[in-house]
Amino acid sequence: MPFNSKLFGYDRGQVDAAIAKLTADAMESAHNAERLTAELERQRQAADELRHDHEQLSHALVSAHKAATEIREAADVNAKEIVSEARQRADAMLREAEQALKGIERQIDALVKQRRDAEEAYASFVNSIVRAFENRRATDNPSLTAIP
């Protein structure tokens, strides 16, 4: 910024105007610096909050993953126990059914034997009645022949 020279130095008005302009520029620069410093601080705080949130989310995700793994493992153990108990109950039911079947088969065999015995007794009874009738007929009327 060149100043016009005068008789005993520089033009005072120009110097005062230059100083006023430099002062205004310095004040504006200081104000901008303060504003930028404040903005920088806000951005740093926001970044710190984001870092903190990120850490919390990371911990939450790790905890959730760990909990999910534990739940899955517990569910697997529980499922294996349920399947084992179901197999044991099924085996016990099968043994009971086999025993019941054997008992029923014995009862059927006994009933078949009783039926055969009853049929034999009935046939024997019928044969004895037929013989008795034949004997009576032969005694009452010897001329009649026996019933085949």
Backbone as CSV, one residue per row, in Angstrom:
resi,resn,N_x,N_y,N_z,CA_x,CA_y,CA_z,C_x,C_y,C_z
1,MET,0.826,-1.163,0.000,0.000,0.000,0.000,0.885,1.247,0.000
2,PRO,1.096,1.801,-1.092,1.943,3.009,-1.166,1.165,4.243,-0.716
3,PHE,1.855,5.065,0.017,1.252,6.326,0.495,1.837,7.495,-0.288
4,ASN,0.989,8.484,-0.451,1.489,9.726,-1.076,2.342,10.467,-0.058
5,SER,3.412,10.996,-0.500,4.254,11.753,0.416,3.841,13.216,0.418
6,LYS,4.083,13.826,1.562,3.778,15.252,1.772,5.010,15.902,2.337
7,LEU,4.801,17.134,2.647,5.929,17.927,3.088,6.562,17.334,4.347
8,PHE,6.149,16.976,5.232,6.820,16.414,6.411,6.459,14.938,6.597
9,GLY,6.319,14.134,5.609,6.025,12.707,5.742,4.966,12.253,4.759
10,TYR,4.158,11.326,5.255,3.118,10.743,4.412,1.801,11.428,4.676
11,ASP,0.863,11.212,3.745,-0.480,11.780,3.879,-1.154,11.077,5.053
12,ARG,-1.431,11.855,6.072,-1.997,11.351,7.311,-3.337,10.674,7.058
13,GLY,-4.202,11.169,6.235,-5.512,10.594,5.936,-5.372,9.206,5.342
14,GLN,-4.416,9.087,4.421,-4.188,7.778,3.815,-3.681,6.782,4.856
15,VAL,-2.761,7.232,5.682,-2.205,6.346,6.715,-3.306,5.941,7.690
16,ASP,-4.104,6.934,8.145,-5.196,6.616,9.072,-6.191,5.655,8.422
17,ALA,-6.520,5.876,7.147,-7.456,4.998,6.445,-6.869,3.596,6.329
18,ALA,-5.572,3.509,6.019,-4.918,2.207,5.897,-4.910,1.493,7.241
19,ILE,-4.607,2.262,8.321,-4.597,1.652,9.660,-6.004,1.190,10.028
20,ALA,-7.019,2.005,9.713,-8.402,1.632,10.019,-8.787,0.376,9.255
21,LYS,-8.391,0.326,7.973,-8.713,-0.851,7.171,-7.981,-2.074,7.707
22,LEU,-6.700,-1.933,8.041,-5.934,-3.056,8.595,-6.514,-3.507,9.933
23,THR,-6.944,-2.526,10.747,-7.559,-2.867,12.035,-8.853,-3.634,11.802
24,ALA,-9.676,-3.147,10.863,-10.941,-3.829,10.555,-10.669,-5.222,10.017
25,ASP,-9.663,-5.333,9.126,-9.310,-6.652,8.586,-8.814,-7.576,9.699
26,ALA,-8.002,-7.028,10.600,-7.483,-7.839,11.717,-8.621,-8.297,12.616
27,MET,-9.582,-7.384,12.877,-10.720,-7.745,13.732,-11.586,-8.807,13.051
28,GLU,-11.789,-8.610,11.746,-12.581,-9.604,11.006,-11.865,-10.945,10.994
29,SER,-10.541,-10.913,10.813,-9.757,-12.152,10.836,-9.817,-12.805,12.214
30,ALA,-9.723,-11.978,13.277,-9.811,-12.518,14.638,-11.194,-13.135,14.872
31,HIS,-12.240,-12.433,14.399,-13.603,-12.950,14.541,-13.752,-14.268,13.763
32,ASN,-13.228,-14.307,12.533,-13.271,-15.541,11.737,-12.495,-16.659,12.423
33,ALA,-11.346,-16.298,13.000,-10.533,-17.296,13.707,-11.304,-17.845,14.905
34,GLU,-11.968,-16.965,15.662,-12.777,-17.413,16.806,-13.922,-18.310,16.337
35,ARG,-14.590,-17.873,15.257,-15.712,-18.652,14.733,-15.223,-20.019,14.256
36,LEU,-14.103,-20.045,13.542,-13.554,-21.308,13.054,-13.064,-22.186,14.204
37,THR,-12.481,-21.546,15.232,-12.043,-22.300,16.409,-13.242,-22.940,17.101
38,ALA,-14.321,-22.154,17.251,-15.540,-22.689,17.870,-16.116,-23.822,17.019
39,GLU,-16.138,-23.624,15.705,-16.649,-24.672,14.802,-15.773,-25.914,14.880
40,LEU,-14.452,-25.716,14.929,-13.531,-26.837,15.059,-13.795,-27.597,16.356
41,GLU,-14.021,-26.869,17.444,-14.310,-27.507,18.732,-15.613,-28.302,18.660
42,ARG,-16.648,-27.709,18.023,-17.918,-28.433,17.868,-17.711,-29.707,17.044
43,GLN,-16.933,-29.608,15.987,-16.671,-30.774,15.141,-15.881,-31.838,15.909
44,ARG,-14.915,-31.386,16.736,-14.154,-32.341,17.560,-15.073,-33.047,18.547
45,GLN,-15.978,-32.270,19.178,-16.928,-32.869,20.119,-17.842,-33.860,19.395
46,ALA,-18.306,-33.464,18.209,-19.156,-34.363,17.426,-18.395,-35.637,17.068
47,ALA,-17.125,-35.490,16.680,-16.299,-36.650,16.349,-16.098,-37.529,17.584
48,ASP,-15.858,-36.887,18.751,-15.709,-37.650,19.994,-16.991,-38.405,20.320
49,GLU,-18.137,-37.726,20.150,-19.419,-38.387,20.409,-19.628,-39.557,19.452
50,LEU,-19.273,-39.350,18.190,-19.393,-40.441,17.215,-18.477,-41.604,17.571
51,ARG,-17.240,-41.289,18.010,-16.332,-42.355,18.447,-16.921,-43.106,19.632
52,HIS,-17.457,-42.338,20.584,-18.069,-42.949,21.767,-19.261,-43.827,21.357
53,ASP,-20.118,-43.282,20.479,-21.262,-44.062,19.992,-20.794,-45.314,19.262
54,HIS,-19.735,-45.167,18.460,-19.188,-46.309,17.729,-18.695,-47.380,18.699
55,GLU,-17.996,-46.956,19.741,-17.505,-47.911,20.740,-18.671,-48.615,21.423
56,GLN,-19.696,-47.840,21.788,-20.861,-48.445,22.437,-21.552,-49.439,21.502
57,LEU,-21.710,-49.047,20.235,-22.325,-49.959,19.269,-21.475,-51.207,19.068
58,SER,-20.174,-51.030,19.020,-19.286,-52.183,18.869,-19.431,-53.122,20.055
59,HIS,-19.438,-52.552,21.258,-19.617,-53.381,22.456,-20.986,-54.053,22.441
60,ALA,-22.013,-53.306,22.025,-23.362,-53.877,21.970,-23.424,-55.020,20.962
61,LEU,-22.780,-54.835,19.809,-22.773,-55.897,18.803,-22.024,-57.126,19.294
62,VAL,-20.894,-56.909,19.940,-20.129,-58.033,20.483,-20.961,-58.759,21.539
63,SER,-21.601,-57.980,22.415,-22.445,-58.587,23.451,-23.610,-59.337,22.835
64,ALA,-24.246,-58.748,21.823,-25.378,-59.406,21.164,-24.927,-60.691,20.477
65,HIS,-23.776,-60.644,19.833,-23.250,-61.838,19.169,-22.944,-62.924,20.194
66,LYS,-22.331,-62.520,21.299,-22.011,-63.481,22.357,-23.292,-64.072,22.933
67,ALA,-24.286,-63.217,23.194,-25.563,-63.696,23.735,-26.242,-64.637,22.746
68,ALA,-26.209,-64.292,21.469,-26.825,-65.151,20.450,-26.131,-66.509,20.406
69,THR,-24.814,-66.499,20.508,-24.062,-67.755,20.511,-24.424,-68.594,21.732
70,GLU,-24.496,-67.950,22.893,-24.856,-68.669,24.117,-26.274,-69.219,24.024
71,ILE,-27.186,-68.411,23.491,-28.577,-68.865,23.344,-28.641,-70.041,22.378
72,ARG,-27.917,-69.937,21.267,-27.904,-71.017,20.279,-27.343,-72.296,20.903
73,GLU,-26.248,-72.163,21.656,-25.647,-73.343,22.287,-26.596,-73.948,23.313
74,ALA,-27.241,-73.093,24.108,-28.203,-73.592,25.098,-29.375,-74.272,24.405
75,ALA,-29.825,-73.700,23.298,-30.936,-74.303,22.552,-30.521,-75.656,21.981
76,ASP,-29.284,-75.757,21.498,-28.793,-77.038,20.983,-28.759,-78.089,22.085
77,VAL,-28.253,-77.709,23.247,-28.202,-78.639,24.380,-29.618,-79.054,24.767
78,ASN,-30.502,-78.074,24.860,-31.888,-78.353,25.232,-32.549,-79.266,24.202
79,ALA,-32.312,-78.998,22.932,-32.897,-79.823,21.874,-32.370,-81.255,21.965
80,LYS,-31.078,-81.408,22.236,-30.512,-82.754,22.368,-31.119,-83.483,23.558
81,GLU,-31.333,-82.758,24.655,-31.967,-83.372,25.823,-33.392,-83.798,25.499
82,ILE,-34.120,-82.941,24.809,-35.504,-83.262,24.450,-35.544,-84.482,23.536
83,VAL,-34.652,-84.518,22.543,-34.613,-85.657,21.626,-34.246,-86.928,22.389
84,SER,-33.278,-86.830,23.294,-32.871,-87.995,24.082,-34.025,-88.501,24.945
85,GLU,-34.706,-87.575,25.619,-35.851,-87.969,26.446,-36.956,-88.574,25.591
86,ALA,-37.192,-87.997,24.425,-38.227,-88.527,23.533,-37.862,-89.936,23.070
87,ARG,-36.589,-90.155,22.764,-36.158,-91.498,22.351,-36.333,-92.496,23.494
88,GLN,-35.969,-92.065,24.702,-36.126,-92.952,25.852,-37.594,-93.304,26.064
89,ARG,-38.464,-92.278,25.966,-39.899,-92.541,26.132,-40.413,-93.446,25.014
90,ALA,-39.948,-93.195,23.791,-40.378,-94.026,22.663,-39.907,-95.465,22.854
91,ASP,-38.664,-95.638,23.313,-38.157,-96.989,23.573,-38.981,-97.675,24.654
92,ALA,-39.289,-96.932,25.724,-40.097,-97.504,26.806,-41.489,-97.862,26.296
93,MET,-42.077,-96.987,25.498,-43.406,-97.268,24.949,-43.362,-98.482,24.027
94,LEU,-42.289,-98.594,23.250,-42.138,-99.738,22.357,-42.015,-101.031,23.162
95,ARG,-41.220,-101.001,24.233,-41.085,-102.190,25.079,-42.437,-102.561,25.690
96,GLU,-43.166,-101.543,26.178,-44.487,-101.805,26.756,-45.433,-102.375,25.701
97,ALA,-45.384,-101.833,24.494,-46.254,-102.323,23.423,-45.888,-103.759,23.056
98,GLU,-44.586,-104.053,23.013,-44.156,-105.419,22.701,-44.616,-106.385,23.789
99,GLN,-44.497,-105.960,25.053,-44.963,-106.808,26.151,-46.474,-107.001,26.077
100,ALA,-47.200,-105.916,25.793,-48.654,-106.019,25.669,-49.011,-106.940,24.507
101,LEU,-48.278,-106.836,23.391,-48.521,-107.697,22.240,-48.291,-109.156,22.602
102,LYS,-47.209,-109.424,23.320,-46.943,-110.805,23.738,-48.066,-111.314,24.636
103,GLY,-48.545,-110.445,25.542,-49.654,-110.838,26.412,-50.914,-111.118,25.612
104,ILE,-51.188,-110.262,24.634,-52.370,-110.465,23.788,-52.218,-111.746,22.967
105,GLU,-51.009,-111.985,22.445,-50.774,-113.220,21.684,-50.980,-114.446,22.571
106,ARG,-50.543,-114.370,23.836,-50.770,-115.483,24.770,-52.268,-115.678,25.004
107,GLN,-52.983,-114.549,25.168,-54.431,-114.642,25.366,-55.106,-115.246,24.134
108,ILE,-54.658,-114.822,22.941,-55.225,-115.379,21.708,-54.947,-116.870,21.638
109,ASP,-53.705,-117.267,21.943,-53.357,-118.692,21.931,-54.224,-119.461,22.922
110,ALA,-54.427,-118.876,24.112,-55.260,-119.539,25.125,-56.703,-119.640,24.640
111,LEU,-57.211,-118.570,24.021,-58.588,-118.600,23.515,-58.736,-119.607,22.371
112,VAL,-57.726,-119.687,21.501,-57.767,-120.673,20.410,-57.773,-122.079,20.992
113,LYS,-56.936,-122.303,22.015,-56.910,-123.622,22.664,-58.250,-123.915,23.317
114,GLN,-58.826,-122.911,24.003,-60.142,-123.105,24.627,-61.189,-123.426,23.566
115,ARG,-61.101,-122.739,22.426,-62.063,-122.991,21.349,-61.912,-124.416,20.841
116,ARG,-60.657,-124.855,20.615,-60.430,-126.226,20.143,-60.936,-127.226,21.172
117,ASP,-60.611,-126.939,22.437,-61.077,-127.836,23.502,-62.601,-127.873,23.536
118,ALA,-63.227,-126.676,23.384,-64.692,-126.617,23.404,-65.264,-127.344,22.194
119,GLU,-64.621,-127.174,21.019,-65.093,-127.871,19.821,-64.963,-129.377,19.996
120,GLU,-63.830,-129.809,20.560,-63.635,-131.243,20.795,-64.648,-131.769,21.802
121,ALA,-64.881,-130.975,22.865,-65.857,-131.398,23.879,-67.254,-131.445,23.269
122,TYR,-67.573,-130.460,22.439,-68.884,-130.421,21.794,-69.032,-131.612,20.856
123,ALA,-67.968,-131.868,20.052,-68.018,-133.013,19.132,-68.156,-134.314,19.913
124,SER,-67.440,-134.430,21.011,-67.526,-135.625,21.846,-68.920,-135.766,22.436
125,PHE,-69.479,-134.618,22.870,-70.828,-134.620,23.436,-71.845,-135.033,22.379
126,VAL,-71.717,-134.445,21.182,-72.642,-134.785,20.092,-72.500,-136.259,19.745
127,ASN,-71.263,-136.744,19.666,-71.044,-138.165,19.359,-71.641,-139.062,20.435
128,SER,-71.506,-138.670,21.679,-72.076,-139.503,22.749,-73.594,-139.490,22.697
129,ILE,-74.186,-138.330,22.337,-75.651,-138.270,22.207,-76.094,-139.135,21.034
130,VAL,-75.348,-139.042,19.922,-75.692,-139.863,18.750,-75.596,-141.337,19.108
131,ARG,-74.550,-141.721,19.805,-74.403,-143.121,20.213,-75.516,-143.541,21.156
132,ALA,-75.857,-142.596,22.040,-76.944,-142.913,22.979,-78.247,-143.107,22.215
133,PHE,-78.508,-142.230,21.233,-79.734,-142.392,20.435,-79.684,-143.699,19.643
134,GLU,-78.511,-143.986,19.088,-78.384,-145.222,18.318,-78.597,-146.432,19.213
135,ASN,-78.023,-146.382,20.393,-78.207,-147.495,21.336,-79.673,-147.622,21.718
136,ARG,-80.307,-146.513,21.947,-81.718,-146.534,22.342,-82.557,-147.053,21.182
137,ARG,-82.274,-146.608,20.010,-83.007,-147.071,18.845,-82.807,-148.555,18.638
138,ALA,-81.559,-148.938,18.796,-81.270,-150.359,18.610,-81.972,-151.180,19.669
139,THR,-82.089,-150.659,20.834,-82.760,-151.369,21.917,-84.261,-151.331,21.707
140,ASP,-84.795,-150.180,21.311,-86.241,-150.029,21.112,-86.686,-150.695,19.809
141,ASN,-85.940,-150.607,18.784,-86.335,-151.124,17.483,-85.101,-151.693,16.801
142,PRO,-84.805,-152.941,17.002,-83.595,-153.526,16.478,-83.600,-153.622,14.950
143,SER,-84.692,-153.462,14.311,-84.737,-153.603,12.862,-84.211,-152.359,12.132
144,LEU,-84.137,-151.230,12.807,-83.641,-150.010,12.158,-82.110,-150.006,12.154
145,THR,-81.597,-149.491,11.103,-80.142,-149.433,11.002,-79.622,-148.156,11.647
146,ALA,-78.393,-148.183,11.947,-77.770,-147.021,12.613,-77.631,-145.855,11.645
147,ILE,-77.661,-144.709,12.212,-77.496,-143.490,11.419,-76.008,-143.331,11.130
148,PRO,-75.678,-143.122,9.877,-74.254,-143.014,9.559,-73.588,-141.792,10.135
